[in-house]
Amino acid sequence: MIRAPTSSVRLGLTGGIGSGKSTVGRLLVNRGAALLDADEIAREMTQPGGLAMPSIVQTFGPEYMDASGALDRPRMRDLAFSRPASRKQLEAIVHPLVAQCTEHRARAAETQGRRLLVFDIPLLVESGHWPRQLDAVVVVDCRIETQINRVMARNALDRKTIEGIIAAQSSRSDRRRAADAVLYNDLLSLDALQSQVDALATRFGL
């Protein structure tokens, strides 16, 4: 059961690619939550001069750095999904840096008096680190076909690539089992999703 907040509450937010997790995160921010976006922080770590880049180049070679000095994402994505061991190597470099940066920002938000801290973490269920750091977990869920259609509409990725990404993530059932609350975001209008998010925010006193 999700407990009522007495101070800053750490809420994990997760869902498969194309589930609408990022939209839910933005709606919670509109209600006054502080958002800690693990993907955004990971991108910062792999930009030119990012803390992860020296280790990435050392591990995978300079061909995985683009002309600007950032991670060559398409090349790395192809490698990571064709060779799972390479994906684990990349995660071993990036994830500890993301965790450190996220914790630093979370403490800053707590110091500012933010009541609800939302940790947007795509691989929360797969992680051995994050569940121990959180008070509750919210999963944004939808049908796999909906995920595929949404991602194809917004990204230049083909169906096979998207199916590979989904297969590499936790299953819907595994995510739902890890959840304290599930937001089912399929065939919903934005207003209907907003209503679900409002109800969730209210449970945390926002």
C-alpha positions in Angstrom: 0.0 0.0 0.0 1.2 3.5 -0.8 1.7 5.4 2.5 0.7 9.0 3.0 3.6 11.4 3.0 5.0 12.8 6.2 8.0 14.5 4.5 9.6 14.2 1.1 8.3 11.1 -0.6 10.4 9.3 -3.2 8.2 7.9 -5.9 9.5 5.7 -8.6 7.9 6.1 -12.0 8.5 3.5 -14.7 6.9 1.9 -17.8 7.9 0.4 -21.1 9.0 2.5 -24.1 6.0 4.4 -25.5 3.8 3.8 -22.4 3.4 7.6 -21.7 5.7 7.6 -18.6 7.3 10.9 -19.5 3.9 12.5 -20.0 2.8 11.3 -16.6 6.0 12.7 -15.2 5.3 16.2 -16.7 1.8 16.1 -15.3 3.1 15.4 -11.8 5.5 18.3 -12.2 2.6 20.5 -13.0 1.1 19.5 -9.7 4.3 20.5 -7.8 6.5 17.4 -7.9 10.2 17.5 -8.5 11.2 15.3 -11.4 14.5 13.4 -11.5 14.7 12.0 -15.0 17.3 9.1 -15.3 17.3 9.2 -19.1 17.9 12.9 -19.2 20.8 12.6 -16.7 22.2 9.7 -18.7 22.2 11.9 -21.8 24.1 14.5 -19.9 26.7 11.9 -19.0 27.2 11.0 -22.7 27.3 14.5 -24.2 30.6 16.1 -25.2 32.7 16.3 -22.1 30.2 14.0 -20.2 31.6 12.0 -17.3 30.8 8.7 -19.0 32.6 9.4 -22.2 36.2 8.6 -21.3 35.2 5.1 -20.0 32.9 4.5 -23.0 35.7 5.3 -25.5 38.2 3.2 -23.5 35.8 0.2 -23.4 34.2 0.4 -26.9 36.6 2.4 -29.0 36.7 5.9 -30.4 34.3 4.9 -33.2 31.5 5.0 -30.6 32.0 8.7 -30.2 30.6 11.0 -32.8 32.3 14.1 -34.4 31.0 16.4 -31.6 32.5 14.2 -28.8 29.2 12.7 -27.7 28.1 9.1 -27.7 27.2 7.8 -31.1 23.8 6.7 -30.1 22.6 4.8 -33.2 25.9 2.9 -33.4 25.7 2.1 -29.7 22.1 1.1 -29.9 22.8 -1.4 -32.7 25.6 -2.9 -30.7 23.7 -3.0 -27.4 20.7 -4.8 -28.8 22.8 -7.2 -31.0 25.2 -8.1 -28.2 23.6 -8.1 -24.7 27.0 -8.3 -23.0 27.9 -4.9 -24.6 24.7 -3.4 -23.2 25.6 -4.6 -19.7 29.1 -3.1 -20.1 27.5 0.3 -21.1 25.1 0.1 -18.2 28.0 -0.6 -15.8 29.6 2.6 -16.9 26.6 4.9 -17.1 24.2 3.7 -14.3 26.5 4.4 -11.3 27.1 7.9 -12.5 23.4 8.5 -13.1 22.6 7.2 -9.6 25.1 9.5 -8.0 23.9 12.6 -9.9 20.2 11.7 -9.2 20.8 11.4 -5.5 22.6 14.7 -5.5 19.7 16.4 -7.2 17.2 14.7 -5.0 18.8 16.0 -1.9 18.8 19.5 -3.3 15.1 19.2 -4.0 14.5 18.0 -0.4 16.4 20.9 0.9 14.2 23.2 -1.1 11.2 21.7 0.6 9.8 19.7 -2.3 7.2 17.3 -0.9 7.2 14.7 -3.8 10.3 13.5 -5.6 9.4 11.6 -8.8 12.2 9.3 -10.0 11.6 8.7 -13.8 13.5 5.4 -14.3 12.9 3.3 -17.4 14.7 0.3 -16.0 13.5 0.5 -12.4 12.2 -3.0 -12.2 15.4 -4.4 -13.7 17.6 -2.5 -11.3 18.8 -3.9 -8.0 19.6 -0.4 -6.9 16.5 1.7 -7.3 13.7 -0.2 -5.5 15.6 0.1 -2.2 15.8 3.9 -2.5 12.0 4.5 -3.1 8.9 4.7 -1.0 6.6 3.5 -3.7 6.5 2.6 -7.4 4.0 3.7 -10.1 3.9 1.9 -13.4 2.5 3.4 -16.5 1.1 0.5 -18.6 -0.5 0.0 -22.0 -0.7 -2.7 -24.7 2.5 -3.6 -26.5 0.8 -2.7 -29.9 0.1 0.7 -28.5 3.7 1.1 -27.4 4.9 0.2 -30.9 2.5 2.5 -32.6 3.4 5.4 -30.4 7.2 5.0 -30.8 6.9 4.6 -34.6 4.9 7.8 -34.8 7.4 9.8 -32.8 10.8 8.3 -33.6 12.6 7.2 -36.8 12.7 3.6 -35.6 11.3 0.6 -37.5 9.0 -2.0 -35.9 11.7 -4.6 -35.6 14.0 -2.2 -33.6 11.2 -1.2 -31.3 10.2 -4.8 -30.7 13.8 -5.5 -29.8 13.8 -2.7 -27.3 10.6 -3.9 -25.7 12.0 -7.5 -25.5 15.0 -6.2 -23.7 12.9 -4.5 -21.0 10.9 -6.1 -18.2 7.6 -7.6 -19.2 4.3 -5.8 -18.5 3.4 -8.5 -15.9 6.8 -8.1 -14.1 6.4 -4.3 -14.0 2.8 -4.5 -12.7 3.9 -7.0 -10.0 6.5 -4.4 -8.8 3.9 -1.6 -8.7 2.2 0.0 -5.8 0.0 1.8 -8.3 -0.7 1.3 -12.0 -1.8 4.0 -14.4 -3.3 2.3 -17.5 -2.7 4.7 -20.4 -4.3 3.1 -23.4 -6.9 4.8 -25.6 -7.1 7.6 -23.1 -7.4 11.3 -23.8 -5.0 13.6 -22.2 -7.8 14.9 -19.9 -8.5 11.3 -18.8 -4.9 10.7 -18.1 -4.7 14.0 -16.2 -7.6 12.8 -14.0 -5.6 9.6 -13.1 -2.5 11.6 -12.3 -4.5 14.1 -10.2 -5.9 11.2 -8.1 -2.4 9.9 -7.6 -1.0 13.3 -6.7 -3.7 13.8 -4.2 -2.8 10.6 -2.4 0.6 12.2 -1.8 -0.8 15.5 -0.6 -0.1 17.6 -3.7 
